[in-house]
Amino acid sequence: MINIEKLTRKYGDFIAVDNVSFEISPGEIVGLLGHNGAGKTTIMKMMTGYLEPTAGTISIDGLSISNARRNIQKKIGYLPENCPVYPEMSILGYLDYCAALHGIAEQERPALIREAVERTALAEKATEPIATLSRGYRQRVGVAQAILHKPDILILDEPTNGLDPTQILQMRGLITELAKTATVIISTHILQEVQAVCDRVIIIKNGKVALDAHLDELRQSGSLLVSAGAEQDQALRLFSSLPQVAKAAATRESNFALELKNGTDSRETAAAVAKAVHEQNWPLYALHFETRTLETVFAEISG
């Protein structure tokens, strides 16, 4: 669906995006993460055709954005970070205007506008001027215009910005629903949002891809945490002697972290450790695998 190769964007001597490459398959929900100034928004602007790359290629459905920009833009729904709206317009008037810009026939607009308003929970404010809306409602108007033409690709820059907890839950549900028929790319500073809705995360650091992985892979860890009533030296000797264990370390009294060898079956290793502890007649207090959160991974990369 989306293929980015060696994408670079320079502003004078400053390199905002540096040789970035990745692919996104149809139906994926991908979180684009990074600190302020990492290059996330610049990448999104180039993907949508609003900003020319200095070097590299962007192709969508086999079309190059350099020579099929308008055709590609028809496939994309885009919510910029600072949602551009006309405050003097009503929500319905603004969405009708956006529909016209998308080239939607006049007779088809009412049904599409109604659906976008319903999906973003804007019905009760539909006739009010945008100037009177809260920041959260304006954000939802931006999402409504992005999904209005039922795009194949949805690019959302900070979609939950300004939303209250209830609205955030509604937005999560909407994004998950949209992913049934569209590819979704989300940039956000709220890591919990990525964990809640995304299949995959791409972390950008200093304009480069620092990590590209599925969330399931990130949550996996090679460390087995054991709490047993044993002398520390004896326990370390025993655990280090197990063929599945690459390294054993004491984290504190009676607690140990076992680093597993590559390709080791985690469940079989846990069973082997439990058996070894039992054969030594040591009390086994706890046995579980270390879990990593997205916050942990992000902190490791940022550090």
N, C-alpha and C positions, 0 to 999 in steps of 0.2 A: 504493500500500500504506500508507505512513505520510505524513501531512501535518501539519507543525507550522507554525502561523502566529502571529507576534507573541507568542511565549511569554515570560512575565515571572514572576519569583519574587522577592519582597521579604521581608526579615527586618527589620521596623522600617524604618529609613531606609536600610538596606543593600540594594542591588540585586544579588542573586546571579546572576540570569539576566535579560538586558536585551533584550527585543524580538527574540527569536531566531525565525527562519523557515527551514525547509528541507523538502524532500521526499525520500523514499527509495523506490525502486522495488523490486518483488519480485525476490529473488535477489541483490541487491547485498550486498557486504561492505563496510561503511563503518567507517572508523576515526575515533573522536572523540578529538581531542587537545587538550592545553592544560596549562598549569602547574597545580600544586596551588592550589585555590581559584578556578580559572577558571570553574567552573560546570558541568563535565561530569557529575559524579555527580548534581547537582541536576536536570539535564535528564533523565537516565535515570530518576530516581525519579518525575518527573512523567509520563514516557512510560509507565511501568508502573503508574501509578495509586496509588503509595504516598505521593505528595505532591501537594497541591493547588496548581495555578498561581495566582498573583495575578491574572494576566490572560493572554489568548491562548487558542488552541484546539489540541487534539490530536485528530486523527481517524485511525483505522486501519480499513482496508477499508470506508470510508464511515461508520463508527460513531464517534460522539463519546465521548471518555472521560468527559465530564461526565455523560452519562446512560446509558452502556452499559459501565460500568467492568468488571463481572464478565465480560461476554461478551468484552471485549477482553483481559482478563487470562488467559482460557483459551487465547488464541492466542499468549501470550508465555511464553518461558522466560527466567528472570532469575537471573543470578549477581551478587549485590551485591559491593562491594569487600571488605568483611570478611565472608567467607562464614559465615552463621549455621548452625550444626549443633548437634546434641545429643550431647555427648561420651560420655555413658553408653550410647548406642545403638550397635549394630553398623551397618556400612554397609548391609547388606540390610534391617535393621530400620528404619533411617532412610529409605531409599528407599521402602519399603512404606508408611511413614507419609506421606511426601510424595505418593505415588500416591493415598492415601486423601483427602488434602487437595484434590487435583486432581479428585476425584470419579470416579476410574477404578474400574471394576467389579472386584471381588476376583478373579474368574477370569481377568481380563486382565492383572493385575499381574505375575505371574511372568515372562512373556515380555518385557514392557517393561523390567522391572528387569534381567533377564539381558542384554538388548541394551545398556542404558545402562552396565552394569558392564563389558561387553566393549569398548565403544567408548571408554571412559575408562581402560582397562587397570587395573581394580580387582579382578580376579578373585581374585588371590592373597591379598588383604586383606579379602575380602567379609564374612567372619564375625567380624572383629576389631572391638573397640570403637573408636569414632572417637577417643577420648581417647589411644589409643596410636599414632595415626598422625602422621607428619611433616606439616609445613605443606604440602608439595607434594601429598601424598596427600589432605589435607583439601580442598585446592583442587579436586582432581579429583572428590571427592565432590560439591562444589558444582556442578561442571559436569554431573555425572551427574543431579542432581536437576533441573537446568535443561532438559536434553534429554529427560527421562523421558517426558513426555506428547507428544513429537513436535510441538513448537510450530511455528507458521508464522513467528514472529519470535523471534530469540534475542538477548538483550541481555546482554553480558558485560563486567563492570567488572573490569579487570586479570585476565584469565583465566590468564595465565602466571605470576602472582605466586607465588613459592616453588618453581617447577618447575626441575628440573635440565635441562641442554642436551638430553638425549635426550627427556625429557618435553615440552619445548618444541616439538621437531620433531613429536612425536606430536600435540600440540595443534594445530599448524598444519595437519596433515593432516586432523584431525577437523573443524576449522572449515571448511576447503575442501570437505570432503564434505558437511557440514551445509548449506552454502550452495546445494547442488543442489536442496534442497527447502524452504529457509527463508531469510528475510532476516536478516542478521547485523550487529549493531552492536557494535563493540568499543571500549572505552576503555582506554588503556594509556599508560604513560610510556616504553615501549620502542619507539622509532621503527622499529627493524629489524623488529619484529613486524608493524607496519602495512604496511611495504614488502613483506613476505613474503606476506601473505594478503589485503590489502584492495584493492578496486577504486577506492576513493574516500576522500578524507579531508576532514573538517570540523574546522577548528582554532578553538577558542574562546579568546578573550582578554578578560579583565575582563567576563565574562558575555555577550559579543557574538560573533557569527560573524565571525572575521577572515579566513577563507578557506574556500571550498567548491569543491573541484576534483577531477577524476579524476587518479590518479597519473601516467598517461601524459602528461597536459597539463603537470604539474609538472616532469616530466623534460625536457621540450622547452625549448630555449633559443634566443634569437635571435642568439647570438654564435658566430661562426666563428673558431676559433683557428688562426693561421697562423705557422709558423716558416720563415723564408726568409733566405738569405744575401744581404742587400741593405742599402744605406745607409738608415737609419731615415727620413729626410726623403723620399727617393725612393719608398720603399715606401708611406709614408702618402699621398703624392700619388696614386700609382697606385691604391691600394685605395679611396681616397675618390672617385676618378673613375668607379668601376664603378657602373652604374645600380642594381644590387641592394643596394648598401651605403649605409646611412644615416649611419654614423659609423665611423671607423677610429681606433684608439689603439694606441700602443706599450706593451706590458706590461713588457718588458725587452728587452735587446739581441737583435735578430733575431726577436723574438716580437711578434705583433700580434693584437689582438682586433677583429673586424669585426662591428658591430651591423647586422643585416639589416633592410631595410624590411618593413613589414607586408605579408603576402600573397606574399612572395617564396618561390619554390621552393628549398628548402635544397640539394637535390642539384645543381640547375642552377647555383646560385650557387657551390658548391664547385668544380664543373667550370670555371666562368668564371674563378675566382681562380687555379686551377692553370694554366689556359691563359695568363692574363696574366703570371704569374710565369715560365712557360716562355718566352714571347715576349721577356722581358727578359733571358733567359739567366741568371737567378738560380737558385741551387740551392734546391730546395724540400725542407725537412727534415721537416716535419710539417704535416698539415691535418686538423682534426677539429672537431666541434661541442662546445661546452662542455656538460657534463651537470650537472644540478642534482639533488642528493639531497634527500630529505625533511628531513634534518638541516639542510641549507642553508636550505631554505624556512622551516622552523620557527624557525631562528635569526634570519632576516630579520624575520619577524613579531614574534617575542618582543622583538627589539631595538627 
